[in-house]
Amino acid sequence: MAVKSALPPVVRVATTLLEFREQLINWFRSKASNGLLEGTSSLIQAAKARARGYRSVENLITMIYMLTGKFSLPGLPI
């Protein structure tokens, strides 16, 4: 009924809900989100920013491990 409404905002919401129906149902079933993945991606982007000027990919990978590993070495601020 909402899709056949004369109100454009209502039609837009209804068509969006229909378009993403499967994804919405999956979320209600699993309650899973991609928050952890997004957070990790953000940390990797920060590592890339910190690693500017390094000459090797290995140094970038080391920086990613340092930022995502939740550990620190004595005397090194993280």
N, C-alpha and C positions, 0 to 999 in steps of 0.2 A: 504494500500500500504506500509506503514511503517513497518508493521509486516513482510512483505515478502521481506524487504530490505536485502541487502548483508552486511550491516554495523551493527555489533552486538550492539553498543551503541544505535542506532536508534531503533532496534528491542526491546531492553530492555525498553526504554522509552515508546514505543508504547504499549507493553504488560502491563506495569505498569499502564498506563492511562486506558487501557481497564479493568484491574482488579479492579481499584478503580473508575470506571465510575459513579456508583450511588452516592458515597460519594462526588465526585466532583460536580455533578449536584445539590445535596442537598446544598452544600456550596454556589453555585451561586444563588440558590433560596432564601436561608435564611440569608446568610452572617453571620451566627452564628459561633462562635469558642468556644473552651473550655479554653480560656485564664483565665477567672475568676475562673474556677474550679482548674486549675493548680496553680494559685496564692494562692488560699485558701489552697490547698494541701501543698504548700511550707511553708506557715505559720504554718500549723499543724505539719509539720516535724520539724520546728524550735522550736515549743512548746515542742515536745517530747524530743528534745535535751536539752532544758532548764529544763525540769521536771525530768531529771535523778536524782535518789536518793530519789524522793518522794515515799512515801509508799502507796499511794492510787491512784486509777483511778480518783477519784473526784478532786485531786490536778492537775492532767494532764488536765482534762476537764476545770477547772478554768483557767489554763494557756492558753489554746486554746481560751477561751472566752476573756481573757485579750488581747491576740495578735490580734485576728480577730475583736474585737469589736470596734477598733479605738477610745478608750477612755483611760484616765489615771486617776489615783488617785493622789491627792496632796502629794508630797513628795516621790512618787515612780517613778523611771525612767523606761521607757518602750522602 
